[in-house]
Amino acid sequence: MNFNDYQRKVLRTAKTYPTLAENLNHAALGIATEGGEFTTEVKRAVIYGREITPAMREHMVEELGDLMWYVALAAEHLGVNLGGIARENIEKLQKRFPQAYSNEAAEARADKGGLEARVS
């Protein structure tokens, strides 16, 4: 399945609110909530020293799917498609990391005209 097909299918299960702000609020709260659930499992592994079990992995994968759902919802209400977002993100990363990731390139932020991460 491609991103744009996924985005269309998300709409079938989406609750719609009367205003753009309310729809974006729904998406933003969902992204934060689902991201928090994913982060909780990572915290259990890193902070509590737990080995990532098959059940924890399965839960993390499920939460990533829920995150995708809310990202697709936000994209829809912003009038953009996930395929375009993905393409633009790859273009940005190619500018920022022309060869491969490096800490220096991450801080140099060539795609932002050299702005430091904390000010861009």
N, C-alpha and C positions, 0 to 999 in steps of 0.2 A: 504494500500500500504506500502511496506517496503522500507527502504532507498535505497537499491540497485536497485529496480525497478524504483524508482523515479529518481535516477541518470541516468539510461539508457534513460528514457523518456526526461530528460532535454536536452540530446544531440541532439534530433530532432530539437530543437528550438535555438540551440547555433550557433553563428557566430564563425568560426574557422579562426585563423590567422596562418601565416607560421611558427612562432617559439614558443617554449615553453615560453620564456620570454613575448612575446606579449599576449599569451593566459592567462598567470598568471596575467599580468597587467590588462587585461580586467576583470578578476574575482575580483582582488583586488579593482579596481576602483568601480566595481558594489557593492561589499560588503560595501565599505565606503559610497557610495551614498545611498544605501538602508538603511543602519544602521543610516545614518543621517536623513533620512525621518522618521524612527521610533522614533529616539531621539527627533525630533522636536515635535512630539505629546506628548511625556513624558514631555518635557520642558514646553509645554503649560499647562499641568496639575500641575506640581510641581512648576515651577517658576512663572507662571502667575495665579496660583490658580484656573484654570478652572477645572470643574468637567469633568471626562472622559465621553463623550457622546457616544451613540451607533455609530455615524458616526466616531468619533475618534477611537473607539475600532476597528471598521471595517477597517479603514485605517491602524492601527497598525498591525492587522492580515495580511492584504495584503502585507505590507512591510516585515513581517517575512517570508512570502512565497517567496518574491523576494530575500531576504537574503539566504534562503535555495537554491534557484536556482543557485545563484552565488557560494555558498559553494560547491554545487555538481559539478559545472563547474571546480572550482579549484581542487577539489579532482580528477576529471577525468584526468586533465592535469598533476597531480602529480602521476598518476598511482595507486591510491588507491580508495577503495570504501567507501561510507558513512557508511555502516554497520560496517566495520572494524574501522573506525574513532570513531563511537559511542561506540563500545565495548571497545576500548582502553581508551576512555575518562572515561567510567564508572569504569574501572580497576584503573585508576589513582585516581579518586575520592574516591574509596573504601580504597585506601592506605592513602590518605590525611585525610579522615574523616571516620575512621573505625566505629564509632557509629552514629554520626550525625554531622551536621555543628557546629563548634565553632570558635570563633575568634582566639583562641589559636592555634587550628589545622590549620587554614588558614595561620597563620603566621609561624608556625613550618614547613610546607610544607614537610611532611614525605616522599612524593613521589619524592622529589628532594634532598633527603639526608639532609634535614634540612636547605636548603638555604633560606635566606630571600627573600621575593617576589621581592624586588627591584634589586636583583642581579641574579635572575634565569631566 
